[in-house]
Amino acid sequence: MTGSQAIAYDRWRIDLMKKELGKIDSDLPLIEWGQGFRDMAPALDALEAELLNERVNHGNHPVLRMCAANAIVVKDPAGSRKLDKSRATGRIDGLQAMAQAFGIAARSVAAQDVYPDGQFLFI
């Protein structure tokens, strides 16, 4: 991947999204991102580091707050972590997407190259 933008996606039903993107001749860079420990552990580490260093401004968005309230962190036997739902009906998609975005940023380029002021803004 070149550049500093990409969209992480889960394999579940991505064929429908790719079909729609094809209809509009989109060239958005898509990167497969699994929801298991292998991909989500480093993504969660990257998100956690930015949160702890107070470099994330999510504007106290109510949907993101709801997703965070519904999420728990689970560990595998090796200690790798990923997000999970604490209740079967609670949604965590916004927080999951946020973690994936930080995972891509950490995997592809240094955060300072993408965000010179050191701030990530999620709207």
C-alpha positions in Angstrom: 0.0 0.0 0.0 1.3 3.5 -0.8 0.1 6.7 0.8 -1.4 7.2 4.2 -5.1 6.2 3.7 -6.7 2.8 3.7 -9.9 1.2 4.8 -9.8 -1.9 7.0 -12.5 -4.4 6.4 -13.9 -7.6 7.9 -14.3 -10.4 5.4 -18.0 -10.9 6.4 -20.1 -9.8 3.4 -17.3 -7.6 1.9 -18.3 -8.9 -1.5 -21.4 -6.7 -1.3 -19.4 -3.6 -0.5 -16.9 -4.3 -3.2 -19.7 -4.7 -5.7 -21.1 -1.3 -4.7 -17.7 0.3 -4.8 -17.2 -1.1 -8.3 -20.4 0.5 -9.5 -19.0 4.0 -8.7 -15.5 3.2 -10.0 -14.0 3.6 -6.5 -10.3 3.1 -6.0 -10.4 3.1 -2.2 -7.5 1.0 -0.8 -9.1 -1.9 1.1 -7.1 -4.0 3.6 -8.5 -7.2 5.0 -8.6 -7.0 8.7 -9.6 -10.0 10.8 -11.6 -9.7 14.0 -9.5 -12.3 15.8 -6.6 -12.0 18.1 -3.9 -11.9 15.4 -5.1 -8.6 13.8 -7.0 -7.0 16.7 -4.3 -7.4 19.4 -1.9 -4.9 17.8 -4.8 -2.7 16.8 -6.0 -2.6 20.3 -2.5 -1.9 21.6 -2.2 1.1 19.1 -5.6 2.5 20.2 -4.8 2.1 23.9 -1.4 3.8 23.5 -3.0 6.8 21.8 -5.8 7.0 24.4 -3.4 6.8 27.3 -1.2 9.5 25.8 -4.4 11.7 25.3 -3.9 12.0 21.6 -7.5 11.0 20.7 -10.3 13.5 20.4 -13.6 11.8 19.7 -15.7 14.8 20.8 -17.6 12.7 23.4 -19.7 11.2 20.6 -22.7 9.4 22.0 -22.5 6.4 19.6 -18.8 5.9 20.3 -19.5 6.2 24.0 -22.2 3.5 23.7 -19.9 1.2 21.8 -17.2 1.6 24.4 -19.7 0.9 27.2 -20.7 -2.3 25.5 -17.2 -3.5 24.9 -15.0 -5.7 27.0 -11.5 -6.9 26.4 -10.9 -10.7 26.2 -7.5 -12.5 26.2 -6.4 -15.7 24.6 -4.0 -18.1 26.4 -1.0 -16.2 25.0 -2.2 -12.9 26.4 -3.3 -11.3 23.1 -6.3 -9.1 23.5 -9.3 -8.2 21.4 -12.6 -6.4 21.9 -15.8 -8.4 22.5 -19.4 -7.6 23.4 -20.3 -7.8 27.1 -24.0 -8.3 26.2 -25.4 -10.1 23.2 -27.5 -7.1 22.2 -24.8 -4.4 22.7 -23.1 -2.9 19.7 -19.3 -2.3 19.6 -18.9 -1.6 15.9 -17.8 2.0 16.2 -15.0 1.2 18.7 -14.0 -1.9 16.7 -13.7 0.3 13.6 -11.7 2.9 15.6 -9.3 0.2 16.7 -8.9 -1.1 13.2 -8.1 2.5 12.0 -5.4 2.8 14.6 -4.1 -0.7 13.7 -3.7 0.3 10.0 -2.0 3.6 11.0 0.4 1.7 13.2 1.0 -1.0 10.6 1.5 1.3 7.5 3.1 4.6 8.6 4.2 6.4 11.7 1.3 8.4 13.2 3.3 11.6 13.1 3.5 11.3 9.3 -0.3 11.1 9.0 -1.2 13.5 11.7 1.6 16.1 12.2 0.0 17.7 15.2 -0.1 14.3 17.0 -3.9 14.4 17.2 -6.4 11.9 15.8 -9.9 13.2 15.3 -12.9 10.9 14.9 -16.2 12.5 13.9 
